[in-house]
């Protein structure tokens, strides 16, 4: 029975077990070979949060707030158009209102979104 157990364990390979060494003598493991550097859990969480954000922008913000937030942060608008993120001054010039008014609208919109995420 003991020999069967040992024989079975000889065929097992562990992911952090050294399989070779490089020219400098550093151990190379299976994990090093298969490692992609991508954290799948973080990617999925980011995707879910992004989808929530787009939905919250549509549900919570009025048209002017939505337009300012989309232009300010480069978020696609309802038509799917994406623009480069703009400064408050550039948005104010486009809309013909003051930069301080843009700032107040942006702050109010971000507070609405933050409150919705906090639910």
C-alpha positions as CSV (number, residue, x, y, z in Angstrom):
1,X,0.0,0.0,0.0
2,X,2.8,2.4,0.9
3,X,4.6,1.8,-2.5
4,X,1.4,2.5,-4.4
5,X,1.0,5.8,-2.7
6,X,4.6,6.8,-3.4
7,X,4.3,5.6,-7.1
8,X,1.2,7.8,-7.5
9,X,2.9,10.8,-6.0
10,X,5.8,10.5,-8.4
11,X,3.5,11.3,-11.3
12,X,2.1,14.5,-9.6
13,X,3.6,17.8,-10.8
14,X,3.1,20.9,-8.7
15,X,2.7,24.4,-10.3
16,X,5.5,25.9,-8.2
17,X,7.9,23.0,-8.5
18,X,11.1,24.0,-10.3
19,X,11.3,22.2,-13.7
20,X,14.4,23.8,-15.1
21,X,16.8,26.7,-14.4
22,X,17.7,29.6,-16.6
23,X,21.3,30.7,-17.6
24,X,21.7,32.6,-14.4
25,X,20.6,29.6,-12.2
26,X,17.2,30.9,-11.4
27,X,14.5,28.3,-11.0
28,X,11.9,28.1,-13.8
29,X,8.4,26.8,-12.7
30,X,5.2,25.9,-14.5
31,X,3.6,29.0,-13.0
32,X,6.3,31.1,-14.7
33,X,5.4,29.6,-18.1
34,X,1.6,29.9,-17.8
35,X,1.6,33.2,-16.0
36,X,-0.1,35.9,-18.1
37,X,0.1,38.7,-15.6
38,X,-3.7,39.2,-15.9
39,X,-5.9,39.1,-12.8
40,X,-9.1,37.7,-14.1
41,X,-11.0,38.5,-10.9
42,X,-10.1,42.2,-11.1
43,X,-10.9,42.4,-14.8
44,X,-14.4,40.9,-14.2
45,X,-15.0,43.3,-11.3
46,X,-13.9,46.3,-13.4
47,X,-16.2,45.2,-16.2
48,X,-19.2,44.8,-13.9
49,X,-18.5,48.2,-12.3
50,X,-18.2,49.8,-15.7
51,X,-21.5,48.4,-16.8
52,X,-23.1,49.7,-13.6
53,X,-21.7,53.1,-14.1
54,X,-23.1,53.4,-17.7
55,X,-26.5,52.3,-16.4
56,X,-26.4,54.7,-13.5
57,X,-25.4,57.6,-15.8
58,X,-28.5,56.9,-17.9
59,X,-30.8,56.4,-15.0
60,X,-29.7,59.1,-12.5
61,X,-28.4,62.0,-14.5
62,X,-30.4,64.6,-16.5
63,X,-29.4,65.4,-20.1
64,X,-27.0,68.3,-19.1
65,X,-25.3,66.4,-16.3
66,X,-24.9,63.4,-18.6
67,X,-23.4,65.5,-21.4
68,X,-20.9,67.2,-19.1
69,X,-19.9,63.9,-17.4
70,X,-19.5,62.1,-20.7
71,X,-17.4,65.0,-22.2
72,X,-15.4,65.5,-19.0
73,X,-14.3,61.8,-18.7
74,X,-14.5,60.6,-22.3
75,X,-17.5,58.3,-21.7
76,X,-19.4,57.2,-24.8
77,X,-22.7,59.2,-25.1
78,X,-26.1,57.7,-26.0
79,X,-25.2,57.6,-29.7
80,X,-22.0,55.6,-28.9
81,X,-19.7,58.5,-29.8
82,X,-16.6,58.7,-27.7
83,X,-14.5,61.9,-27.4
84,X,-11.3,62.7,-25.7
85,X,-11.8,63.8,-22.1
86,X,-12.1,67.6,-22.0
87,X,-11.3,70.2,-19.4
88,X,-14.0,72.1,-17.6
89,X,-12.9,75.2,-19.5
90,X,-13.2,73.5,-22.9
91,X,-16.7,72.1,-22.0
92,X,-17.8,75.6,-20.8
93,X,-16.7,77.1,-24.1
94,X,-18.6,74.5,-26.1
95,X,-21.8,74.9,-24.1
96,X,-21.5,78.7,-23.7
97,X,-21.6,78.7,-19.9
98,X,-19.1,79.5,-17.2
99,X,-16.4,77.1,-16.0
100,X,-17.6,77.4,-12.4
101,X,-21.1,76.3,-13.5
102,X,-19.6,73.3,-15.2
103,X,-17.8,72.5,-11.9
104,X,-21.0,72.7,-9.9
105,X,-22.9,70.5,-12.3
106,X,-20.1,68.0,-12.4
107,X,-19.8,67.9,-8.6
108,X,-23.6,67.4,-8.3
109,X,-23.6,64.6,-10.9
110,X,-20.7,62.8,-9.3
111,X,-22.4,62.9,-5.9
112,X,-25.5,61.3,-7.4
113,X,-23.4,58.5,-9.0
114,X,-21.5,58.0,-5.8
115,X,-24.7,57.7,-3.8
116,X,-26.1,55.2,-6.2
117,X,-22.9,53.1,-6.1
118,X,-23.2,53.2,-2.2
119,X,-26.6,51.5,-2.2
